[in-house]
Structures are given as C-alpha cells and as structure tokens.
Amino acid sequence: MTLSTRLRGVDLVLKCKCCGHPITKMGTWFMTAHRFKCEGCKRDVSVTYSDKVALFAEHAHLAKTKAIDAAALPSQGAARPAREQKAR
C-alpha cells in the first residue's frame, strides 16, 4: 500500500509508541521521517513504513474532505470582480 499524496499538506497526528504523547506534522514530514524525538518522554522513536500506512489510513477522511473543499471553491472566472471579467 502506498501513502496518499493527498495528505501531503495536511496536519497528521501520531502518538508516541512509548508514552502516547502526540506529535503533529504535515503529511510530507511523515512520508520521509524515520524517527523523531518525543517531547513527552524524550526518547528516540522509530517510524516504520507500517506505522506510516496506519497513520495515513487513520487520516484518510481528511484527504476526502480536502478534495471536497477544493471542488466547492468557485472557479477563477467566477471569483473575479465583474469589471475584470469585462476587460478580458
């Protein structure tokens, strides 16, 4: 299973395996990170590919929401003021 590119720009939350302290980073960070230092227990915590797959699966609903939000935005032509539309 691959990691969803739709979650690259979304904040994801992973809990430390040792103490449960949450770390919040963008999806792009989690795609490349192999470990982090937990601010809660001060331990170096590894992030395996299996951890990443589970994390992205847990946050998959955010990718769908983001796609819907982008689709709901008005098109560029509709967003321009009327005087700019006439000038073109």
N, C-alpha and C positions, 0 to 999 in steps of 0.2 A: 504494500500500500504506500502511496506517495503522500507527501504533505501538501495540503491545499494551498495554492498560491493566492487564493482569495483572502487568506488570513494573514498575509504578509504585513499589512498596515493596520492590523487590529491588535489591541492590547489583550494578551493572554495571561492567565494566572496559573502558576504551577506551585503546588505546596511542597515544601522540603520533605524528603523521604524520612529524615531523622526527627524533626521536631514539628512539622506541619506549618511552619511559618511561610506565608505566601510571598512569591516573587512575581512581579508584574513587568512584563517586557513585551515589545512588539513581536509579532509572528516571525519577522525576519531574523530577530535575535535568536529565537528558539530553533530556527532552521539550521543555524550554523554553530550554536553553542554546544560544547561537550561537557562543560561543568560550570558551576558557579559557587561563590562563597555565600553561604546562608547568613543573612543578617541576624537571624534568631539564635542559632546555635554555634555560629562561626565556623562550621565545618565546610570542607570542600565537598560538594555534592555532584555526582556524575549525572548527566542527562543522556540516556541511551536512546537509540532510534525508536525502540518500543515505547519509551516514555513520551517521545515526541508524537508518535502516532496516536497514543491515548489522549494526549493533551489536545491535539488538533481535532480529534473526533469529539471530544468533550465540548469544544468551542465551535463546532461546525455550524450550529444555528446562527452564529454571528456572521458567517460568510453569506448565508442566505438573506439575512436581514440587511446586510450592507448592499447586496445586489438589488434587493427590492427598493431600498432607499435611493440608489443611484438611478434606477429606472423611473422613479417617481419625480425626479427633478425635471423642470421644464427644459425643452430643447434650447439651444443657443439662440435661435431666431426668435423664439417666444420671450426670451429673457431680455432682449434688447429694448430700450425705450423706443417708442413709435417714431421719433424724429430720426433715429439712427437707421431704422428699417427703411424709411422712405429715401434716405440719402444713398442707399445702395442700390 
